[in-house]
Amino acid sequence: MDLPLRQKVLASISRALWGEVFPAIRNVEFAVSSDERSLDIWVVYDGPVPQDDLDALSAAFAEVYADFSWPERGDPVISEHFVRVDAPAPVERRGDLVFQRREPKSAPDRPPGTGWRHVYVVFRVDERPTDSPDPNLWITIKEVLGSEASAAAEVSRLDSLRKGGRGRYLFQCAKARPELAAVMQQLKVDSEDS
């Protein structure tokens, strides 16, 4: 079975990109002319990029050139284009997408900058019961705090109160949506009131 040229090009460029994509690359696209005589490959990148990175990527495209090395037998003539478009500026679509990095987006119902944030979860680890693998029986979340310093202070305070009791207090950094952190804070306030 002979694949259409567009599918061959997509597979060829995808293979050439393996292990070559660096963080500044925003997307890679290609377009085959309607007469299938030319192939353009666009690499859109963000910010200043060392010339060595662009040269390495261009060298990787040698695999694409090798796959379509016979223009006299109908293979397309290949052109590479490296274009700098700094985020958050939109990238103009020129052809079929091979690679696109995830760009930060603002949801319409949420103002920018209200995505995930770091929180610090203070928890108690009791001696693990031998008869149950359920961590809910031996790990208890005590508090969710906004800074590492406040979590460390709370762990020290709780450790000083236990006076030889079983278990110990620890904290760990986690990511949470602001609304989740607010709910956790409200649960803490409610449990203190009861």
N, C-alpha and C positions, 0 to 999 in steps of 0.2 A: 504494500500500500504506500503510495506516494503522498506525503503530506503537503498541504498548500504552503506556499512560500512564507506567509505570515506566521504560521505555526512553527515552521523550521527556524525562522529568525527569533521568535520568542524563546524557543528552547536553547538556541545557540547563545543568545545574550544572557539568559538565566545562568547557564553553565559557566560562562566567562566571568560572571559576577561572584561566583562562589568564593568566599574568603577574601574578596577584594573590596567590599563595601565598607567605607569608613563613616564615622558619625556625621560628618558635614554633608553627606550626600542626601539631598531631599527627594529626588526621584530620578529614574532612568526611563526614557521612552524611546520608541523607534517609530519610523514611518516608512512604508514601502510605497514607491510611486505607483500610480495606476497602471503603468505599462510594465511594472516589476523590473525596471532597469536600474533603479537607484534605491539605496537604503540609507536613511539618515538616523543616527543614534545621538540622542541628547542626554547629557548628564547635567542635572541642575544641582548646584551645591550652595552651601550657606557659609558666609564669612570667608576670611582669608584661609586658603588651603595651601600647604606646602606643595611646591611644584613636583616634589618626589611622589606625593600621593596621586596627583593627576597623571604623572608619567606611568606609575604602576598600573593605574586603571586603564590607561591607553594601551599598555603592553598586554593586559588581560584581554583586551578586545582583539588581540592578534588571533585568538581562537575563533572569533567570528569571521575575521578575514580568511582564515584557513578553511572554514566551512563553506565560504562563498568565494572561492579563489579563481573562478573561471568566468569572468565577464564576457569573454568571447563565445562562451557556450550558454549564455543566458543568465548567469548569476548577476545579481545587482552590484553596481559600483557603490562602495561604502564610504560614507563621510561621518566623522565624529564631531560633535559640538559640545564644548564644555561651557556652561553658562552659570554665572554667579547671580543668584537671586536670594538676598538675605531675608530670613524670616523676620517678621510675620508677613512680608509681602507675598501675595498669591503667586503661584507658579502657573504660567500659561501652558495649557495642554497643547501639545504639538502632534501627538500620535498615540500609539498603543503603549500603555503603562507596563513596565517590567518590574519596577521596584518603586515603592514610595514609603518614606519614613512616616511615622506617626507624628503629626504636628499638634501642639497644644490647641485646643478649641475651647471657646466659651459657649456654654449651653445658653439658649435664648432665655431660659427662666432663671438663670443664675448669673450674677455679675462676674466679670473676670477676676481671677485670683482667689476664688472660693473653692478650689479643688481640694485634694487631699492635703492633710497637714500631719506633722508628727505629734504623737502623744506618747506618754510614758505610763505604762500599766504597772501598778504596784500589786503584787499578789503574794499569797502565802502558800508555801509548799509544805504539806504535812507528810509524815511518814507514810509511804505508799502501802495500802493494804495488799496483802499477798493474794487475796482471793478475787480481786477485781481489777481489770485493766482500765476501768473508766476514770479518766483524769478528773472528772467533776467531783469525785469523792476525796481527792487529795490535793487539788489545787483550787484556791479561792481567790478571785479577783477582789481586791480591797478598794482600789481607787484608780482613777485615770487623771493624770496631771499633765500640764502643758509644758513643763521643762524638765530637763534631766536633773538639774540642781534640786528642784522641789521633790522629785521622785526619790533621789538619794537621801534627802533629809527625812522624808516620810519613812523610808525603809529603816533608817537609823533610829527614829523615834519609836516605831513599832517593835523593832528588835529589843530596844531597851525596856519596853513594857512587858515582854513575854516572860522574862525572869525564869529561864530554864525550862520553859514549856517546850513541847514538841513542835517541830516545824521551824521554818525560817522564812524571812521576807526577802523578796527580790523585786527588781523592776526590769522591764524590757521596753525598748522603743517599738512603736507600731505606727502604722499609717491609719488615719481615720478621716472620714468626712466631717466637716464642722458640725453638721446636724447630729451625727452620732456622738461626737464629743459632748454636745449640749445635752443630749438624752442621758448619757452616762453621768454627767454632772448632776442632772435632776434626780436620777435614781439614787445617787449618793446622798443628796439633800433629803429625799423622802425617807431613806433608810435611817438617817440620823434622827428624823422627827418621830419615828415610830418606836 
